[in-house]
Amino acid sequence: MVRAEHTKQKNTRRIPAIILTMLVIILAVLVFLYRDKLSASSLSESSENLSDIISESEPFTYETGAQQMFALMGSNLAVSSSTGLQLLDTEGSTISREVFSMTNPAVCSCESSCAFYDVGGKSLRIYKNGEFQNMDRDSEIISVAVNSAGFYAVAGYEAGYKGSVTVYNSELNAVYEWFSGSGYIVDAAVSPDSETLGVLCVESTGSVVHLFHFDSEKEYASASVADDLAFRLSFEDGGNFCLLSEKAIHFYSSGGKELSSYSFGEDYLADYELSEDIWAVVLSKYVSGSDVTLLSFGSGGKEAGSVSLSSEPLSLSSQGGKLLVLDSSDASLYSHDLRLQKQNHVVPGFVSAVLLPKGSVLLLSPHYGEKCEFR
């Protein structure tokens, strides 16, 4: 296992008046003739022509607890909460369950494994090959991330340093460690090809990403953002990466070269989905959640799509280059460039939804889940 230490400290013609008057008269006649179709109730009725999403199976229950978090391990559902963890198969039957206390439960997963952990706590359990490995730490956990190949980056506090990161390969063997002596670690991730570790640190001047190859203890590149405190690092399938803050999203090549950035201006960051095949953010003009826009970006940071939403989403979920958006009344499926593919009504009460590999949807409430498909 390679162990490294770091100690060092982006001319219009006018419409004639008579023509303008005629247009006003025609518009008034049209409004009178079609007043029923233009009424608020008719507009509402038109929006309600959407079909309900179809249930594929009977609802299934799972353990309840505060701060529930959901993820998919293949087609299996992982549920992390304040009371412990549970893994369920596609029919809702429990594969495994452990009861223990977590203050800030979290979960991350790939096709073959999943990790349940307590942010700010010491609990870490990883499910692999039909069993859990207890990987509880001696110090508090900052973040845990897994790439599609099953490599984990576990960041935590470390006595004498400003954090450390341990990388575990797909067999859960530790293969790399890095200790920060200057910036405070806030996130870490392994590239999709499992050859690069990126560590996001916050320093007095802003945010810095340190990049390492696993065959060397020396940093091979870095990227920095002045005067912005990023909190999330994400690689995409080709190796480029992005940094997300409350003010902007910044894009870099695999070698740390700045590609572009997108400022949120006066908008609020309401939600986001950052995975190896989707980079998307939800922006709101108001804290109340009105005037909401969903944006997606390509690997070079170019805006790929934009769409207005009726309200802030309850959840976002991506799979195979598609993005699922759940709000209080609808489930909507978008392409990578945010062209609407499918949309159906959902009954109230669900708090989250995850997109299954074959396009079905798991609708999730605090107490039960239901496998559904779009009409």
Sequence and secondary structure as in RCSB ss.txt:
>XXXX:A:sequence
MVRAEHTKQKNTRRIPAIILTMLVIILAVLVFLYRDKLSASSLSESSENLSDIISESEPFTYETGAQQMFALMGS
NLAVSSSTGLQLLDTEGSTISREVFSMTNPAVCSCESSCAFYDVGGKSLRIYKNGEFQNMDRDSEIISVAVNSAG
FYAVAGYEAGYKGSVTVYNSELNAVYEWFSGSGYIVDAAVSPDSETLGVLCVESTGSVVHLFHFDSEKEYASASV
ADDLAFRLSFEDGGNFCLLSEKAIHFYSSGGKELSSYSFGEDYLADYELSEDIWAVVLSKYVSGSDVTLLSFGSG
GKEAGSVSLSSEPLSLSSQGGKLLVLDSSDASLYSHDLRLQKQNHVVPGFVSAVLLPKGSVLLLSPHYGEKCEFR
>XXXX:A:secstr
 EEEEE          HHHHHHHHHHHHHHHHHTTTTTSHHHHHHHHTTS B EE S  EE    SS EEEEETT
EEEEEETTEEEEE TTS EEEEEE   SSEEEEE SSEEEEEEBTS  EEEEETTEEEE   SS EEEEEE TTS
 EEEEE  TTSS EEEEE TT  EEEEEEESSSEEEEEEE TTS EEEEEEEETTEEEEEEEETT SSEEEEEEE
ET    EEEE TTS EEEE SSEEEEE TTS EEEEEE TT EEEEEEE SS EEEEEESSTTS SEEEEEE TT
S EEEEEEESS  SEEEEETTEEEEE SSEEEEE TT  EEEEEE  TT  EEEE TTS EEEE SSEEEEEE  
